[in-house]
Amino acid sequence: MKPKLIFSLLSLLLVSCLSLSAQENTTGSKAGKMPVADRTKPLKVGEIAPNFTLGDLNGKQVMLSKAKMPVVLVFYRGYW
């Protein structure tokens, strides 16, 4: 019975140390942070959106100013 107890306690200690180590690695990391835009206020009704460039699914750069239609919808899918 004693070897089972020692093995169980050592296993629990190992798992808890690994989980704490993983938490420290994710909270201390600065990778993945996005730069903050200078303009953070939303546009008012009727105000023209500033020009910007985005990449499409094929890697081609698309500018807002080159859009031909009066309405442009930009959809960002969240993966959370």
PyMOL Python script that loads the backbone (N, CA, C, O; Angstrom):
from pymol import cmd

cmd.read_pdbstr("""\
ATOM      1  N   MET A   1       0.830  -1.200   0.000  1.00  0.00           N
ATOM      2  CA  MET A   1       0.000   0.000   0.000  1.00  0.00           C
ATOM      3  C   MET A   1       0.869   1.256   0.000  1.00  0.00           C
ATOM      4  O   MET A   1       0.522   2.246  -0.645  1.00  0.00           O
ATOM      5  N   LYS A   2       1.961   1.228   0.695  1.00  0.00           N
ATOM      6  CA  LYS A   2       2.807   2.404   0.792  1.00  0.00           C
ATOM      7  C   LYS A   2       3.416   2.808  -0.564  1.00  0.00           C
ATOM      8  O   LYS A   2       3.460   4.005  -0.851  1.00  0.00           O
ATOM      9  N   PRO A   3       3.888   1.876  -1.412  1.00  0.00           N
ATOM     10  CA  PRO A   3       4.406   2.292  -2.719  1.00  0.00           C
ATOM     11  C   PRO A   3       3.340   2.949  -3.604  1.00  0.00           C
ATOM     12  O   PRO A   3       3.651   3.865  -4.366  1.00  0.00           O
ATOM     13  N   LYS A   4       2.088   2.487  -3.509  1.00  0.00           N
ATOM     14  CA  LYS A   4       1.006   3.102  -4.288  1.00  0.00           C
ATOM     15  C   LYS A   4       0.763   4.539  -3.840  1.00  0.00           C
ATOM     16  O   LYS A   4       0.547   5.425  -4.667  1.00  0.00           O
ATOM     17  N   LEU A   5       0.798   4.763  -2.551  1.00  0.00           N
ATOM     18  CA  LEU A   5       0.585   6.105  -2.008  1.00  0.00           C
ATOM     19  C   LEU A   5       1.704   7.050  -2.436  1.00  0.00           C
ATOM     20  O   LEU A   5       1.440   8.185  -2.831  1.00  0.00           O
ATOM     21  N   ILE A   6       2.928   6.595  -2.359  1.00  0.00           N
ATOM     22  CA  ILE A   6       4.070   7.422  -2.765  1.00  0.00           C
ATOM     23  C   ILE A   6       3.998   7.732  -4.258  1.00  0.00           C
ATOM     24  O   ILE A   6       4.239   8.867  -4.667  1.00  0.00           O
ATOM     25  N   PHE A   7       3.670   6.734  -5.070  1.00  0.00           N
ATOM     26  CA  PHE A   7       3.544   6.944  -6.513  1.00  0.00           C
ATOM     27  C   PHE A   7       2.430   7.938  -6.829  1.00  0.00           C
ATOM     28  O   PHE A   7       2.590   8.798  -7.695  1.00  0.00           O
ATOM     29  N   SER A   8       1.306   7.823  -6.132  1.00  0.00           N
ATOM     30  CA  SER A   8       0.183   8.742  -6.359  1.00  0.00           C
ATOM     31  C   SER A   8       0.553  10.175  -5.994  1.00  0.00           C
ATOM     32  O   SER A   8       0.238  11.110  -6.730  1.00  0.00           O
ATOM     33  N   LEU A   9       1.220  10.342  -4.863  1.00  0.00           N
ATOM     34  CA  LEU A   9       1.613  11.689  -4.443  1.00  0.00           C
ATOM     35  C   LEU A   9       2.643  12.304  -5.387  1.00  0.00           C
ATOM     36  O   LEU A   9       2.566  13.492  -5.702  1.00  0.00           O
ATOM     37  N   LEU A  10       3.599  11.506  -5.836  1.00  0.00           N
ATOM     38  CA  LEU A  10       4.589  12.021  -6.784  1.00  0.00           C
ATOM     39  C   LEU A  10       3.947  12.375  -8.124  1.00  0.00           C
ATOM     40  O   LEU A  10       4.326  13.363  -8.753  1.00  0.00           O
ATOM     41  N   SER A  11       2.984  11.579  -8.558  1.00  0.00           N
ATOM     42  CA  SER A  11       2.274  11.878  -9.810  1.00  0.00           C
ATOM     43  C   SER A  11       1.494  13.178  -9.690  1.00  0.00           C
ATOM     44  O   SER A  11       1.512  14.003 -10.603  1.00  0.00           O
ATOM     45  N   LEU A  12       0.813  13.362  -8.572  1.00  0.00           N
ATOM     46  CA  LEU A  12       0.056  14.590  -8.340  1.00  0.00           C
ATOM     47  C   LEU A  12       0.978  15.807  -8.296  1.00  0.00           C
ATOM     48  O   LEU A  12       0.648  16.859  -8.843  1.00  0.00           O
ATOM     49  N   LEU A  13       2.114  15.668  -7.656  1.00  0.00           N
ATOM     50  CA  LEU A  13       3.088  16.756  -7.589  1.00  0.00           C
ATOM     51  C   LEU A  13       3.620  17.108  -8.976  1.00  0.00           C
ATOM     52  O   LEU A  13       3.759  18.286  -9.308  1.00  0.00           O
ATOM     53  N   LEU A  14       3.912  16.104  -9.777  1.00  0.00           N
ATOM     54  CA  LEU A  14       4.410  16.332 -11.129  1.00  0.00           C
ATOM     55  C   LEU A  14       3.380  17.054 -11.997  1.00  0.00           C
ATOM     56  O   LEU A  14       3.722  17.996 -12.713  1.00  0.00           O
ATOM     57  N   VAL A  15       2.133  16.622 -11.936  1.00  0.00           N
ATOM     58  CA  VAL A  15       1.077  17.251 -12.736  1.00  0.00           C
ATOM     59  C   VAL A  15       0.862  18.694 -12.307  1.00  0.00           C
ATOM     60  O   VAL A  15       0.695  19.568 -13.157  1.00  0.00           O
ATOM     61  N   SER A  16       0.864  18.959 -11.003  1.00  0.00           N
ATOM     62  CA  SER A  16       0.648  20.337 -10.545  1.00  0.00           C
ATOM     63  C   SER A  16       1.817  21.245 -10.930  1.00  0.00           C
ATOM     64  O   SER A  16       1.604  22.407 -11.276  1.00  0.00           O
ATOM     65  N   CYS A  17       3.036  20.737 -10.876  1.00  0.00           N
ATOM     66  CA  CYS A  17       4.194  21.544 -11.288  1.00  0.00           C
ATOM     67  C   CYS A  17       4.154  21.847 -12.779  1.00  0.00           C
ATOM     68  O   CYS A  17       4.478  22.959 -13.198  1.00  0.00           O
ATOM     69  N   LEU A  18       3.760  20.867 -13.579  1.00  0.00           N
ATOM     70  CA  LEU A  18       3.670  21.093 -15.023  1.00  0.00           C
ATOM     71  C   LEU A  18       2.584  22.101 -15.371  1.00  0.00           C
ATOM     72  O   LEU A  18       2.772  22.925 -16.265  1.00  0.00           O
ATOM     73  N   SER A  19       1.449  22.048 -14.679  1.00  0.00           N
ATOM     74  CA  SER A  19       0.382  23.004 -14.977  1.00  0.00           C
ATOM     75  C   SER A  19       0.776  24.420 -14.571  1.00  0.00           C
ATOM     76  O   SER A  19       0.444  25.374 -15.275  1.00  0.00           O
ATOM     77  N   LEU A  20       1.478  24.575 -13.450  1.00  0.00           N
ATOM     78  CA  LEU A  20       1.950  25.903 -13.050  1.00  0.00           C
ATOM     79  C   LEU A  20       2.980  26.443 -14.033  1.00  0.00           C
ATOM     80  O   LEU A  20       2.983  27.634 -14.343  1.00  0.00           O
ATOM     81  N   SER A  21       3.836  25.583 -14.514  1.00  0.00           N
ATOM     82  CA  SER A  21       4.840  25.998 -15.488  1.00  0.00           C
ATOM     83  C   SER A  21       4.184  26.452 -16.787  1.00  0.00           C
ATOM     84  O   SER A  21       4.619  27.432 -17.393  1.00  0.00           O
ATOM     85  N   ALA A  22       3.149  25.752 -17.213  1.00  0.00           N
ATOM     86  CA  ALA A  22       2.444  26.127 -18.442  1.00  0.00           C
ATOM     87  C   ALA A  22       1.738  27.467 -18.277  1.00  0.00           C
ATOM     88  O   ALA A  22       1.715  28.267 -19.212  1.00  0.00           O
ATOM     89  N   GLN A  23       1.162  27.726 -17.109  1.00  0.00           N
ATOM     90  CA  GLN A  23       0.494  29.004 -16.870  1.00  0.00           C
ATOM     91  C   GLN A  23       1.489  30.153 -16.884  1.00  0.00           C
ATOM     92  O   GLN A  23       1.180  31.218 -17.418  1.00  0.00           O
ATOM     93  N   GLU A  24       2.662  29.971 -16.319  1.00  0.00           N
ATOM     94  CA  GLU A  24       3.674  31.029 -16.309  1.00  0.00           C
ATOM     95  C   GLU A  24       4.152  31.338 -17.716  1.00  0.00           C
ATOM     96  O   GLU A  24       4.413  32.497 -18.037  1.00  0.00           O
ATOM     97  N   ASN A  25       4.269  30.329 -18.556  1.00  0.00           N
ATOM     98  CA  ASN A  25       4.727  30.549 -19.927  1.00  0.00           C
ATOM     99  C   ASN A  25       3.708  31.326 -20.741  1.00  0.00           C
ATOM    100  O   ASN A  25       4.095  32.146 -21.573  1.00  0.00           O
ATOM    101  N   THR A  26       2.416  31.097 -20.529  1.00  0.00           N
ATOM    102  CA  THR A  26       1.412  31.793 -21.327  1.00  0.00           C
ATOM    103  C   THR A  26       1.169  33.207 -20.831  1.00  0.00           C
ATOM    104  O   THR A  26       0.904  34.092 -21.644  1.00  0.00           O
ATOM    105  N   THR A  27       1.248  33.457 -19.529  1.00  0.00           N
ATOM    106  CA  THR A  27       0.983  34.801 -19.027  1.00  0.00           C
ATOM    107  C   THR A  27       2.166  35.728 -19.208  1.00  0.00           C
ATOM    108  O   THR A  27       1.969  36.938 -19.322  1.00  0.00           O
ATOM    109  N   GLY A  28       3.386  35.218 -19.239  1.00  0.00           N
ATOM    110  CA  GLY A  28       4.564  36.051 -19.381  1.00  0.00           C
ATOM    111  C   GLY A  28       4.915  36.348 -20.819  1.00  0.00           C
ATOM    112  O   GLY A  28       5.802  37.162 -21.073  1.00  0.00           O
ATOM    113  N   SER A  29       4.262  35.727 -21.751  1.00  0.00           N
ATOM    114  CA  SER A  29       4.593  35.879 -23.164  1.00  0.00           C
ATOM    115  C   SER A  29       3.997  37.159 -23.727  1.00  0.00           C
ATOM    116  O   SER A  29       2.854  37.505 -23.430  1.00  0.00           O
ATOM    117  N   LYS A  30       4.781  37.859 -24.542  1.00  0.00           N
ATOM    118  CA  LYS A  30       4.276  39.058 -25.202  1.00  0.00           C
ATOM    119  C   LYS A  30       3.972  38.791 -26.665  1.00  0.00           C
ATOM    120  O   LYS A  30       3.522  39.692 -27.374  1.00  0.00           O
ATOM    121  N   ALA A  31       4.205  37.586 -27.126  1.00  0.00           N
ATOM    122  CA  ALA A  31       3.923  37.238 -28.515  1.00  0.00           C
ATOM    123  C   ALA A  31       2.415  37.207 -28.723  1.00  0.00           C
ATOM    124  O   ALA A  31       1.669  36.774 -27.845  1.00  0.00           O
ATOM    125  N   GLY A  32       1.979  37.660 -29.871  1.00  0.00           N
ATOM    126  CA  GLY A  32       0.560  37.631 -30.190  1.00  0.00           C
ATOM    127  C   GLY A  32      -0.175  38.911 -29.854  1.00  0.00           C
ATOM    128  O   GLY A  32      -1.362  39.035 -30.159  1.00  0.00           O
ATOM    129  N   LYS A  33       0.497  39.865 -29.235  1.00  0.00           N
ATOM    130  CA  LYS A  33      -0.168  41.129 -28.931  1.00  0.00           C
ATOM    131  C   LYS A  33      -0.206  41.989 -30.185  1.00  0.00           C
ATOM    132  O   LYS A  33       0.789  42.120 -30.899  1.00  0.00           O
ATOM    133  N   MET A  34      -1.359  42.568 -30.435  1.00  0.00           N
ATOM    134  CA  MET A  34      -1.550  43.397 -31.617  1.00  0.00           C
ATOM    135  C   MET A  34      -1.269  44.855 -31.267  1.00  0.00           C
ATOM    136  O   MET A  34      -1.546  45.285 -30.147  1.00  0.00           O
ATOM    137  N   PRO A  35      -0.724  45.614 -32.207  1.00  0.00           N
ATOM    138  CA  PRO A  35      -0.514  47.039 -31.949  1.00  0.00           C
ATOM    139  C   PRO A  35      -1.854  47.759 -31.834  1.00  0.00           C
ATOM    140  O   PRO A  35      -2.821  47.403 -32.507  1.00  0.00           O
ATOM    141  N   VAL A  36      -1.899  48.760 -30.988  1.00  0.00           N
ATOM    142  CA  VAL A  36      -3.122  49.520 -30.776  1.00  0.00           C
ATOM    143  C   VAL A  36      -3.198  50.633 -31.809  1.00  0.00           C
ATOM    144  O   VAL A  36      -2.219  51.341 -32.045  1.00  0.00           O
ATOM    145  N   ALA A  37      -4.351  50.782 -32.415  1.00  0.00           N
ATOM    146  CA  ALA A  37      -4.543  51.819 -33.422  1.00  0.00           C
ATOM    147  C   ALA A  37      -4.577  53.190 -32.752  1.00  0.00           C
ATOM    148  O   ALA A  37      -4.976  53.318 -31.595  1.00  0.00           O
ATOM    149  N   ASP A  38      -4.157  54.208 -33.491  1.00  0.00           N
ATOM    150  CA  ASP A  38      -4.183  55.570 -32.966  1.00  0.00           C
ATOM    151  C   ASP A  38      -5.618  56.045 -32.759  1.00  0.00           C
ATOM    152  O   ASP A  38      -5.926  56.716 -31.774  1.00  0.00           O
ATOM    153  N   ARG A  39      -6.482  55.691 -33.691  1.00  0.00           N
ATOM    154  CA  ARG A  39      -7.864  56.147 -33.622  1.00  0.00           C
ATOM    155  C   ARG A  39      -8.716  55.023 -33.055  1.00  0.00           C
ATOM    156  O   ARG A  39      -8.862  53.973 -33.681  1.00  0.00           O
ATOM    157  N   THR A  40      -9.270  55.236 -31.888  1.00  0.00           N
ATOM    158  CA  THR A  40     -10.069  54.197 -31.260  1.00  0.00           C
ATOM    159  C   THR A  40     -11.543  54.551 -31.175  1.00  0.00           C
ATOM    160  O   THR A  40     -12.339  53.735 -30.711  1.00  0.00           O
ATOM    161  N   LYS A  41     -11.931  55.744 -31.609  1.00  0.00           N
ATOM    162  CA  LYS A  41     -13.335  56.131 -31.564  1.00  0.00           C
ATOM    163  C   LYS A  41     -14.053  55.584 -32.789  1.00  0.00           C
ATOM    164  O   LYS A  41     -13.473  55.550 -33.875  1.00  0.00           O
ATOM    165  N   PRO A  42     -15.305  55.154 -32.639  1.00  0.00           N
ATOM    166  CA  PRO A  42     -16.058  54.664 -33.799  1.00  0.00           C
ATOM    167  C   PRO A  42     -16.425  55.810 -34.737  1.00  0.00           C
ATOM    168  O   PRO A  42     -16.446  56.975 -34.341  1.00  0.00           O
ATOM    169  N   LEU A  43     -16.710  55.460 -35.971  1.00  0.00           N
ATOM    170  CA  LEU A  43     -17.138  56.463 -36.947  1.00  0.00           C
ATOM    171  C   LEU A  43     -18.571  56.889 -36.668  1.00  0.00           C
ATOM    172  O   LEU A  43     -19.377  56.104 -36.169  1.00  0.00           O
ATOM    173  N   LYS A  44     -18.879  58.128 -36.992  1.00  0.00           N
ATOM    174  CA  LYS A  44     -20.249  58.617 -36.875  1.00  0.00           C
ATOM    175  C   LYS A  44     -21.001  58.278 -38.151  1.00  0.00           C
ATOM    176  O   LYS A  44     -20.391  58.017 -39.188  1.00  0.00           O
ATOM    177  N   VAL A  45     -22.310  58.280 -38.076  1.00  0.00           N
ATOM    178  CA  VAL A  45     -23.140  57.980 -39.239  1.00  0.00           C
ATOM    179  C   VAL A  45     -22.846  58.985 -40.340  1.00  0.00           C
ATOM    180  O   VAL A  45     -22.876  60.194 -40.105  1.00  0.00           O
ATOM    181  N   GLY A  46     -22.562  58.494 -41.538  1.00  0.00           N
ATOM    182  CA  GLY A  46     -22.263  59.343 -42.676  1.00  0.00           C
ATOM    183  C   GLY A  46     -20.797  59.693 -42.824  1.00  0.00           C
ATOM    184  O   GLY A  46     -20.399  60.228 -43.859  1.00  0.00           O
ATOM    185  N   GLU A  47     -19.984  59.408 -41.824  1.00  0.00           N
ATOM    186  CA  GLU A  47     -18.558  59.703 -41.888  1.00  0.00           C
ATOM    187  C   GLU A  47     -17.858  58.657 -42.762  1.00  0.00           C
ATOM    188  O   GLU A  47     -18.187  57.472 -42.704  1.00  0.00           O
ATOM    189  N   ILE A  48     -16.905  59.098 -43.560  1.00  0.00           N
ATOM    190  CA  ILE A  48     -16.185  58.198 -44.464  1.00  0.00           C
ATOM    191  C   ILE A  48     -15.109  57.451 -43.683  1.00  0.00           C
ATOM    192  O   ILE A  48     -14.364  58.042 -42.902  1.00  0.00           O
ATOM    193  N   ALA A  49     -15.042  56.146 -43.910  1.00  0.00           N
ATOM    194  CA  ALA A  49     -14.046  55.308 -43.233  1.00  0.00           C
ATOM    195  C   ALA A  49     -12.656  55.625 -43.767  1.00  0.00           C
ATOM    196  O   ALA A  49     -12.511  55.931 -44.950  1.00  0.00           O
ATOM    197  N   PRO A  50     -11.637  55.560 -42.926  1.00  0.00           N
ATOM    198  CA  PRO A  50     -10.270  55.789 -43.400  1.00  0.00           C
ATOM    199  C   PRO A  50      -9.829  54.652 -44.316  1.00  0.00           C
ATOM    200  O   PRO A  50     -10.299  53.521 -44.190  1.00  0.00           O
ATOM    201  N   ASN A  51      -8.929  54.963 -45.231  1.00  0.00           N
ATOM    202  CA  ASN A  51      -8.443  53.952 -46.164  1.00  0.00           C
ATOM    203  C   ASN A  51      -7.525  52.972 -45.434  1.00  0.00           C
ATOM    204  O   ASN A  51      -6.719  53.373 -44.595  1.00  0.00           O
ATOM    205  N   PHE A  52      -7.653  51.691 -45.760  1.00  0.00           N
ATOM    206  CA  PHE A  52      -6.775  50.665 -45.202  1.00  0.00           C
ATOM    207  C   PHE A  52      -6.610  49.547 -46.215  1.00  0.00           C
ATOM    208  O   PHE A  52      -7.373  49.448 -47.176  1.00  0.00           O
ATOM    209  N   THR A  53      -5.616  48.714 -45.996  1.00  0.00           N
ATOM    210  CA  THR A  53      -5.310  47.598 -46.891  1.00  0.00           C
ATOM    211  C   THR A  53      -5.348  46.300 -46.099  1.00  0.00           C
ATOM    212  O   THR A  53      -4.804  46.213 -44.999  1.00  0.00           O
ATOM    213  N   LEU A  54      -6.002  45.289 -46.676  1.00  0.00           N
ATOM    214  CA  LEU A  54      -6.072  43.964 -46.069  1.00  0.00           C
ATOM    215  C   LEU A  54      -5.690  42.922 -47.097  1.00  0.00           C
ATOM    216  O   LEU A  54      -5.805  43.155 -48.300  1.00  0.00           O
ATOM    217  N   GLY A  55      -5.235  41.773 -46.626  1.00  0.00           N
ATOM    218  CA  GLY A  55      -4.942  40.659 -47.521  1.00  0.00           C
ATOM    219  C   GLY A  55      -6.167  39.773 -47.674  1.00  0.00           C
ATOM    220  O   GLY A  55      -6.877  39.521 -46.701  1.00  0.00           O
ATOM    221  N   ASP A  56      -6.424  39.292 -48.908  1.00  0.00           N
ATOM    222  CA  ASP A  56      -7.538  38.370 -49.116  1.00  0.00           C
ATOM    223  C   ASP A  56      -7.060  36.932 -48.934  1.00  0.00           C
ATOM    224  O   ASP A  56      -5.918  36.702 -48.538  1.00  0.00           O
ATOM    225  N   LEU A  57      -7.928  35.969 -49.220  1.00  0.00           N
ATOM    226  CA  LEU A  57      -7.582  34.560 -49.015  1.00  0.00           C
ATOM    227  C   LEU A  57      -6.463  34.082 -49.924  1.00  0.00           C
ATOM    228  O   LEU A  57      -5.796  33.096 -49.613  1.00  0.00           O
ATOM    229  N   ASN A  58      -6.247  34.759 -51.036  1.00  0.00           N
ATOM    230  CA  ASN A  58      -5.194  34.372 -51.977  1.00  0.00           C
ATOM    231  C   ASN A  58      -3.879  35.106 -51.733  1.00  0.00           C
ATOM    232  O   ASN A  58      -2.914  34.910 -52.472  1.00  0.00           O
ATOM    233  N   GLY A  59      -3.833  35.950 -50.702  1.00  0.00           N
ATOM    234  CA  GLY A  59      -2.619  36.694 -50.391  1.00  0.00           C
ATOM    235  C   GLY A  59      -2.511  38.023 -51.130  1.00  0.00           C
ATOM    236  O   GLY A  59      -1.521  38.736 -50.964  1.00  0.00           O
ATOM    237  N   LYS A  60      -3.499  38.367 -51.934  1.00  0.00           N
ATOM    238  CA  LYS A  60      -3.502  39.622 -52.687  1.00  0.00           C
ATOM    239  C   LYS A  60      -3.946  40.762 -51.764  1.00  0.00           C
ATOM    240  O   LYS A  60      -4.872  40.596 -50.970  1.00  0.00           O
ATOM    241  N   GLN A  61      -3.288  41.912 -51.869  1.00  0.00           N
ATOM    242  CA  GLN A  61      -3.631  43.075 -51.056  1.00  0.00           C
ATOM    243  C   GLN A  61      -4.815  43.817 -51.678  1.00  0.00           C
ATOM    244  O   GLN A  61      -4.826  44.089 -52.878  1.00  0.00           O
ATOM    245  N   VAL A  62      -5.809  44.140 -50.850  1.00  0.00           N
ATOM    246  CA  VAL A  62      -7.015  44.830 -51.301  1.00  0.00           C
ATOM    247  C   VAL A  62      -7.147  46.117 -50.496  1.00  0.00           C
ATOM    248  O   VAL A  62      -7.096  46.096 -49.266  1.00  0.00           O
ATOM    249  N   MET A  63      -7.316  47.242 -51.197  1.00  0.00           N
ATOM    250  CA  MET A  63      -7.470  48.543 -50.538  1.00  0.00           C
ATOM    251  C   MET A  63      -8.941  48.932 -50.493  1.00  0.00           C
ATOM    252  O   MET A  63      -9.684  48.673 -51.439  1.00  0.00           O
ATOM    253  N   LEU A  64      -9.360  49.551 -49.401  1.00  0.00           N
ATOM    254  CA  LEU A  64     -10.739  50.003 -49.268  1.00  0.00           C
ATOM    255  C   LEU A  64     -11.070  51.045 -50.327  1.00  0.00           C
ATOM    256  O   LEU A  64     -12.187  51.060 -50.846  1.00  0.00           O
ATOM    257  N   SER A  65     -10.129  51.909 -50.656  1.00  0.00           N
ATOM    258  CA  SER A  65     -10.386  52.971 -51.630  1.00  0.00           C
ATOM    259  C   SER A  65     -10.640  52.424 -53.032  1.00  0.00           C
ATOM    260  O   SER A  65     -11.205  53.130 -53.867  1.00  0.00           O
ATOM    261  N   LYS A  66     -10.238  51.189 -53.311  1.00  0.00           N
ATOM    262  CA  LYS A  66     -10.445  50.586 -54.631  1.00  0.00           C
ATOM    263  C   LYS A  66     -11.795  49.882 -54.751  1.00  0.00           C
ATOM    264  O   LYS A  66     -12.122  49.369 -55.821  1.00  0.00           O
ATOM    265  N   ALA A  67     -12.588  49.847 -53.674  1.00  0.00           N
ATOM    266  CA  ALA A  67     -13.899  49.193 -53.707  1.00  0.00           C
ATOM    267  C   ALA A  67     -14.825  49.953 -54.646  1.00  0.00           C
ATOM    268  O   ALA A  67     -14.869  51.183 -54.617  1.00  0.00           O
ATOM    269  N   LYS A  68     -15.562  49.228 -55.474  1.00  0.00           N
ATOM    270  CA  LYS A  68     -16.415  49.853 -56.487  1.00  0.00           C
ATOM    271  C   LYS A  68     -17.823  50.149 -55.983  1.00  0.00           C
ATOM    272  O   LYS A  68     -18.463  51.081 -56.470  1.00  0.00           O
ATOM    273  N   MET A  69     -18.309  49.392 -55.034  1.00  0.00           N
ATOM    274  CA  MET A  69     -19.679  49.553 -54.550  1.00  0.00           C
ATOM    275  C   MET A  69     -19.723  50.545 -53.385  1.00  0.00           C
ATOM    276  O   MET A  69     -18.704  50.784 -52.737  1.00  0.00           O
ATOM    277  N   PRO A  70     -20.902  51.125 -53.115  1.00  0.00           N
ATOM    278  CA  PRO A  70     -20.998  52.084 -52.022  1.00  0.00           C
ATOM    279  C   PRO A  70     -20.976  51.433 -50.633  1.00  0.00           C
ATOM    280  O   PRO A  70     -20.675  52.111 -49.649  1.00  0.00           O
ATOM    281  N   VAL A  71     -21.289  50.133 -50.532  1.00  0.00           N
ATOM    282  CA  VAL A  71     -21.322  49.465 -49.235  1.00  0.00           C
ATOM    283  C   VAL A  71     -20.236  48.395 -49.198  1.00  0.00           C
ATOM    284  O   VAL A  71     -20.145  47.564 -50.102  1.00  0.00           O
ATOM    285  N   VAL A  72     -19.422  48.418 -48.161  1.00  0.00           N
ATOM    286  CA  VAL A  72     -18.370  47.420 -47.987  1.00  0.00           C
ATOM    287  C   VAL A  72     -18.572  46.776 -46.618  1.00  0.00           C
ATOM    288  O   VAL A  72     -18.671  47.473 -45.609  1.00  0.00           O
ATOM    289  N   LEU A  73     -18.635  45.444 -46.585  1.00  0.00           N
ATOM    290  CA  LEU A  73     -18.781  44.711 -45.334  1.00  0.00           C
ATOM    291  C   LEU A  73     -17.501  43.940 -45.078  1.00  0.00           C
ATOM    292  O   LEU A  73     -17.065  43.147 -45.912  1.00  0.00           O
ATOM    293  N   VAL A  74     -16.899  44.178 -43.914  1.00  0.00           N
ATOM    294  CA  VAL A  74     -15.690  43.452 -43.525  1.00  0.00           C
ATOM    295  C   VAL A  74     -16.071  42.565 -42.350  1.00  0.00           C
ATOM    296  O   VAL A  74     -16.576  43.050 -41.338  1.00  0.00           O
ATOM    297  N   PHE A  75     -15.829  41.262 -42.483  1.00  0.00           N
ATOM    298  CA  PHE A  75     -16.208  40.297 -41.451  1.00  0.00           C
ATOM    299  C   PHE A  75     -14.966  39.601 -40.933  1.00  0.00           C
ATOM    300  O   PHE A  75     -14.233  38.972 -41.697  1.00  0.00           O
ATOM    301  N   TYR A  76     -14.730  39.712 -39.633  1.00  0.00           N
ATOM    302  CA  TYR A  76     -13.620  39.012 -38.993  1.00  0.00           C
ATOM    303  C   TYR A  76     -14.200  37.877 -38.161  1.00  0.00           C
ATOM    304  O   TYR A  76     -14.928  38.113 -37.197  1.00  0.00           O
ATOM    305  N   ARG A  77     -13.879  36.661 -38.534  1.00  0.00           N
ATOM    306  CA  ARG A  77     -14.386  35.519 -37.786  1.00  0.00           C
ATOM    307  C   ARG A  77     -13.498  35.294 -36.570  1.00  0.00           C
ATOM    308  O   ARG A  77     -12.271  35.270 -36.675  1.00  0.00           O
ATOM    309  N   GLY A  78     -14.131  35.130 -35.429  1.00  0.00           N
ATOM    310  CA  GLY A  78     -13.386  34.849 -34.208  1.00  0.00           C
ATOM    311  C   GLY A  78     -13.223  33.357 -33.999  1.00  0.00           C
ATOM    312  O   GLY A  78     -14.136  32.579 -34.275  1.00  0.00           O
ATOM    313  N   TYR A  79     -12.073  32.966 -33.517  1.00  0.00           N
ATOM    314  CA  TYR A  79     -11.800  31.557 -33.239  1.00  0.00           C
ATOM    315  C   TYR A  79     -11.667  31.345 -31.738  1.00  0.00           C
ATOM    316  O   TYR A  79     -10.639  30.858 -31.267  1.00  0.00           O
ATOM    317  N   TRP A  80     -12.669  31.698 -31.006  1.00  0.00           N
ATOM    318  CA  TRP A  80     -12.606  31.480 -29.573  1.00  0.00           C
ATOM    319  C   TRP A  80     -13.729  30.654 -29.137  1.00  0.00           C
ATOM    320  O   TRP A  80     -13.852  30.357 -27.949  1.00  0.00           O
TER     321      TRP A  80
END
""", "prot")
cmd.dss("prot")
cmd.show_as("cartoon", "prot")
cmd.util.cbc("prot")
cmd.orient("prot")
